[in-house]
Amino acid sequence: MGFSGIKPNEFTFSINLKASGFVGIVENGMQIHNMCIKSGFEWVTVVSNSILDMYAKCGRFREAARMFDVMPVKNLISWNAMIAGFTLEGNGESALLLFRKMQGLGEVPDEYTITSTLKACSGLGAVRQGSQIHSSLITRGFLCSVRTTIAGALVDLYVKCGHLTEAQRAFDQIEQKNLVSWSSLILGYAQECNLLQAMDLLRQLRVSIDHRVDGFVLSSLMGGFAEFALFEQGREMHAFAIKIPSGLDISVTNSILDMYLKCGLTDEAERLFNETPARNVISWTIMITGYGKHGLGRKSCCVLV
């Protein structure tokens, strides 16, 4: 485009900055940022927001914060990008601080703002702040039941803070439940060792008209069981997984292998590994690493050979 003599405008810059952020190539984004400075487009709001968002999505949070601080004009998109960036960074305190600041300046948060802020609360375990946001939404007449992303974020918040009664209540009010909400609540009950409730929800999900229990859900749940060494729940999930088509996915098999090994059930992991017809490099790596962690160096070497 530059060689053709056609000069880029704010929309050209914005689209290319978004593309750089999407693929995570910060070098390209920085080059475009420099072009924006030289051509006088840096402080056009749509371009400024795209620069800020690009840095945040590329993990360059310091540059994103610097850009946000010097922007002469901020709009809701600017605030959303920075709050989401802080949340992505794991800096929930700054995200909540910015959320309060934008409200103090009269900026009205939208669905994206609320979702990012609730995720920040989840990361901090800040159930009080999250509940306050939930209450304010109800007071404003904001229908969380039809806002799937907000409702899912509320369920996740309450689950991660151990408030399963509130999580169940928020879940029950969702008109169109998605797989993220189902998985979050199922895993929450499993972490609290309420296997009956977790498996009952899983059965409800399985017969749901709108959803199919896919490999992603099964792998996610297995990962949660592995992290908290919930081997009884893992065994139950394994028994369930082999009865459905998605349970045959190699990603699911690898998650089950990992769960057994992290729970110290090396014999069951070995049995499953030997019965798996289509192993991949992840399968082998899980077994080698798992044996090594349990001091079974000889078995680890045998697998390697």
C-alpha positions as CSV (number, residue, x, y, z in Angstrom):
1,M,0.0,0.0,0.0
2,G,2.8,2.4,0.9
3,F,4.6,1.7,-2.4
4,S,1.4,2.4,-4.4
5,G,1.3,6.0,-3.1
6,I,-2.0,5.4,-1.3
7,K,-1.9,6.9,2.2
8,P,-3.5,4.9,5.1
9,N,-6.2,6.5,7.1
10,E,-7.4,5.9,10.7
11,F,-9.5,2.9,9.7
12,T,-6.5,1.3,7.9
13,F,-4.3,1.8,10.9
14,S,-7.0,0.5,13.3
15,I,-7.6,-2.7,11.3
16,N,-3.9,-3.5,11.1
17,L,-3.3,-2.8,14.8
18,K,-6.2,-5.1,15.7
19,A,-4.7,-7.8,13.4
20,S,-1.3,-7.4,15.1
21,G,-3.0,-7.8,18.5
22,F,-5.0,-10.8,17.4
23,V,-1.9,-12.7,16.2
24,G,0.2,-11.4,19.1
25,I,3.0,-9.9,17.0
26,V,4.0,-6.8,19.0
27,E,6.8,-5.9,16.6
28,N,4.4,-5.3,13.8
29,G,2.1,-3.3,16.1
30,M,4.9,-1.1,17.2
31,Q,5.9,-0.4,13.6
32,I,2.3,0.6,12.9
33,H,2.2,2.7,16.1
34,N,5.3,4.6,14.8
35,M,3.6,5.2,11.5
36,C,0.6,6.6,13.3
37,I,2.8,9.0,15.2
38,K,4.5,10.2,12.1
39,S,1.3,10.6,10.1
40,G,-0.5,12.4,13.0
41,F,-3.1,9.7,13.6
42,E,-2.0,8.5,17.0
43,W,-4.5,10.7,18.9
44,V,-7.5,9.9,16.7
45,T,-9.6,8.0,19.2
46,V,-10.3,4.9,17.1
47,V,-6.5,4.6,16.5
48,S,-5.5,5.3,20.1
49,N,-7.9,2.6,21.3
50,S,-6.5,0.1,18.8
51,I,-2.9,0.9,19.9
52,L,-3.9,0.4,23.5
53,D,-5.7,-2.9,22.8
54,M,-2.8,-4.2,20.6
55,Y,-0.3,-3.7,23.4
56,A,-2.6,-5.3,26.0
57,K,-3.3,-8.4,23.8
58,C,0.4,-8.8,23.2
59,G,1.1,-8.8,26.9
60,R,2.9,-5.4,26.9
61,F,0.8,-4.0,29.7
62,R,3.3,-1.3,30.7
63,E,3.0,0.2,27.2
64,A,-0.8,-0.2,27.2
65,A,-1.0,1.6,30.6
66,R,1.3,4.4,29.3
67,M,-0.8,4.8,26.2
68,F,-4.0,5.0,28.3
69,D,-2.6,7.6,30.6
70,V,-1.6,10.0,27.9
71,M,-4.6,9.6,25.7
72,P,-6.3,13.0,25.4
73,V,-9.7,11.6,24.8
74,K,-11.0,8.3,26.4
75,N,-14.3,6.6,25.6
76,L,-15.9,3.4,26.9
77,I,-13.8,1.3,24.5
78,S,-10.6,2.8,26.0
79,W,-11.7,1.9,29.6
80,N,-12.8,-1.5,28.5
81,A,-9.5,-2.3,26.8
82,M,-7.5,-1.2,29.8
83,I,-9.6,-3.0,32.4
84,A,-9.5,-6.2,30.2
85,G,-5.7,-5.8,29.9
86,F,-5.2,-5.5,33.7
87,T,-7.5,-8.6,34.1
88,L,-5.5,-10.5,31.5
89,E,-2.3,-9.6,33.3
90,G,-3.6,-10.9,36.6
91,N,-3.6,-7.4,38.0
92,G,-7.1,-7.5,39.4
93,E,-6.5,-4.6,41.9
94,S,-5.7,-2.2,39.1
95,A,-8.7,-3.4,37.1
96,L,-11.1,-2.8,40.0
97,L,-9.5,0.6,40.7
98,L,-10.0,1.6,37.1
99,F,-13.6,0.3,37.1
100,R,-14.3,2.6,40.1
101,K,-12.5,5.5,38.5
102,M,-14.5,5.3,35.3
103,Q,-17.8,5.2,37.2
104,G,-16.7,8.2,39.2
105,L,-16.1,10.1,36.0
106,G,-19.7,9.3,34.9
107,E,-18.8,6.6,32.3
108,V,-21.5,3.9,32.2
109,P,-20.1,0.4,32.0
110,D,-21.5,-2.0,29.4
111,E,-21.6,-5.8,29.3
112,Y,-17.9,-6.1,28.3
113,T,-16.8,-3.9,31.2
114,I,-18.9,-5.9,33.7
115,T,-17.6,-9.2,32.4
116,S,-14.0,-8.2,32.6
117,T,-14.4,-6.7,36.1
118,L,-16.1,-9.8,37.4
119,K,-13.2,-11.9,36.0
120,A,-10.9,-9.6,37.9
121,C,-12.9,-10.2,41.1
122,S,-12.7,-14.0,40.4
123,G,-8.9,-13.8,40.1
124,L,-8.7,-12.0,43.4
125,G,-11.3,-14.0,45.2
126,A,-13.0,-10.7,45.9
127,V,-16.5,-12.1,46.3
128,R,-17.7,-8.9,48.2
129,Q,-16.8,-6.6,45.3
130,G,-18.3,-9.1,42.9
131,S,-21.5,-9.3,44.8
132,Q,-21.7,-5.5,45.0
133,I,-21.5,-5.4,41.2
134,H,-24.1,-8.1,40.9
135,S,-26.4,-6.1,43.3
136,S,-25.9,-2.9,41.3
137,L,-26.9,-4.8,38.1
138,I,-30.1,-6.0,39.7
139,T,-30.8,-2.5,41.0
140,R,-30.3,-1.0,37.6
141,G,-32.7,-3.6,36.1
142,F,-29.9,-5.2,34.1
143,L,-31.2,-8.6,33.0
144,C,-28.2,-10.9,33.8
145,S,-30.4,-13.9,32.8
146,V,-30.2,-13.0,29.1
147,R,-26.6,-11.6,29.2
148,T,-24.8,-15.0,28.8
149,T,-21.3,-13.6,29.3
150,I,-22.1,-11.7,32.5
151,A,-24.1,-14.6,33.9
152,G,-21.2,-17.0,33.2
153,A,-18.8,-14.6,34.8
154,L,-21.0,-14.4,37.9
155,V,-21.2,-18.2,38.1
156,D,-17.4,-18.4,37.8
157,L,-16.9,-15.8,40.5
158,Y,-19.1,-17.5,43.0
159,V,-17.6,-20.9,42.3
160,K,-14.0,-19.7,42.6
161,C,-14.9,-18.0,45.9
162,G,-16.6,-21.2,47.2
163,H,-20.1,-19.7,47.3
164,L,-21.9,-22.5,45.5
165,T,-25.4,-21.6,46.6
166,E,-25.0,-18.2,44.9
167,A,-23.4,-19.9,41.9
168,Q,-26.3,-22.3,41.6
169,R,-28.8,-19.4,41.9
170,A,-27.0,-17.4,39.2
171,F,-26.8,-20.5,37.0
172,D,-30.5,-21.3,37.4
173,Q,-31.4,-17.8,36.3
174,I,-29.6,-18.1,32.9
175,E,-32.0,-18.5,30.1
176,Q,-29.5,-19.7,27.6
177,K,-26.8,-21.6,29.4
178,N,-23.5,-22.1,27.6
179,L,-20.8,-24.8,28.1
180,V,-18.6,-22.4,30.1
181,S,-21.3,-22.0,32.7
182,W,-22.1,-25.7,32.9
183,S,-18.4,-26.6,33.2
184,S,-17.7,-23.9,35.9
185,L,-20.5,-25.1,38.1
186,I,-19.8,-28.8,37.6
187,L,-16.2,-28.3,38.5
188,G,-17.1,-26.2,41.5
189,Y,-19.2,-29.0,43.0
190,A,-16.5,-31.5,42.2
191,Q,-13.9,-29.3,44.0
192,E,-16.2,-29.3,47.1
193,C,-16.4,-33.1,46.8
194,N,-20.1,-33.0,46.0
195,L,-19.8,-35.7,43.4
196,L,-23.5,-36.5,43.3
197,Q,-24.4,-32.9,42.4
198,A,-21.5,-32.6,39.9
199,M,-22.5,-35.8,38.1
200,D,-26.2,-34.9,38.2
201,L,-25.4,-31.6,36.4
202,L,-23.2,-33.5,33.9
203,R,-26.2,-35.8,33.1
204,Q,-28.4,-32.7,32.7
205,L,-25.9,-31.2,30.3
206,R,-25.7,-34.5,28.3
207,V,-29.4,-34.6,27.7
208,S,-29.7,-30.8,27.0
209,I,-31.1,-30.1,23.7
210,D,-28.8,-27.1,23.1
211,H,-25.5,-28.7,24.1
212,R,-23.3,-31.7,23.5
213,V,-20.7,-32.7,26.0
214,D,-17.6,-32.1,23.9
215,G,-13.9,-32.9,24.3
216,F,-13.1,-29.5,25.6
217,V,-15.6,-29.8,28.5
218,L,-14.4,-33.2,29.4
219,S,-10.7,-32.2,29.3
220,S,-11.4,-29.1,31.3
221,L,-13.1,-31.1,34.0
222,M,-10.4,-33.7,34.1
223,G,-7.8,-30.9,34.4
224,G,-9.7,-29.6,37.4
225,F,-9.9,-33.0,39.0
226,A,-6.2,-33.5,38.4
227,E,-5.3,-30.1,39.9
228,F,-7.2,-30.9,43.2
229,A,-6.3,-34.6,43.2
230,L,-10.0,-35.6,43.0
231,F,-9.4,-39.2,41.9
232,E,-12.9,-40.5,42.8
233,Q,-14.5,-37.9,40.6
234,G,-11.9,-38.5,37.9
235,R,-12.7,-42.2,37.9
236,E,-16.4,-41.4,37.6
237,M,-15.8,-39.0,34.8
238,H,-13.6,-41.6,33.0
239,A,-16.5,-44.1,33.2
240,F,-18.8,-41.5,31.8
241,A,-16.4,-40.4,29.0
242,I,-16.0,-43.8,27.5
243,K,-19.7,-44.0,26.9
244,I,-19.9,-40.9,24.6
245,P,-18.2,-40.2,21.3
246,S,-16.2,-37.2,22.4
247,G,-14.7,-39.3,25.2
248,L,-12.6,-41.0,22.6
249,D,-10.8,-37.8,21.6
250,I,-7.1,-38.0,22.3
251,S,-7.2,-34.7,24.2
252,V,-9.7,-36.3,26.6
253,T,-7.5,-39.5,26.9
254,N,-4.5,-37.4,27.7
255,S,-6.4,-35.5,30.3
256,I,-7.5,-38.7,32.0
257,L,-3.9,-40.0,31.9
258,D,-2.7,-36.8,33.5
259,M,-5.4,-37.0,36.1
260,Y,-4.5,-40.5,37.2
261,L,-0.8,-39.7,37.3
262,K,-1.2,-36.5,39.3
263,C,-3.4,-38.5,41.7
264,G,-0.7,-41.1,42.1
265,L,-2.7,-43.8,40.3
266,T,0.2,-45.0,38.1
267,D,-1.2,-48.5,37.5
268,E,-4.5,-47.1,36.1
269,A,-2.6,-44.6,34.0
270,E,-0.4,-47.3,32.6
271,R,-3.4,-49.5,31.8
272,L,-5.1,-46.7,29.9
273,F,-1.9,-45.8,28.1
274,N,-1.4,-49.3,26.9
275,E,-5.1,-49.5,25.8
276,T,-4.9,-46.3,23.8
277,P,-4.5,-47.1,20.1
278,A,-3.7,-43.5,18.9
279,R,-1.2,-41.9,21.2
280,N,0.5,-38.6,20.4
281,V,3.6,-36.9,21.7
282,I,1.6,-35.4,24.5
283,S,0.5,-38.9,25.7
284,W,4.1,-40.1,25.8
285,T,5.3,-36.9,27.5
286,I,2.6,-37.2,30.2
287,M,3.6,-40.8,31.0
288,I,7.4,-40.1,31.1
289,T,6.9,-37.0,33.2
290,G,4.4,-38.7,35.5
291,Y,6.7,-41.7,36.1
292,G,9.6,-39.4,36.8
293,K,7.6,-37.4,39.4
294,H,6.7,-40.6,41.3
295,G,10.3,-41.8,41.3
296,L,9.7,-44.5,38.8
297,G,12.8,-43.7,36.7
298,R,13.1,-47.2,35.3
299,K,9.6,-47.2,33.9
300,S,10.1,-43.7,32.6
301,C,13.2,-44.9,30.7
302,C,11.2,-47.9,29.3
303,V,8.5,-45.6,27.9
304,L,11.2,-43.4,26.4
305,V,12.9,-46.4,24.7
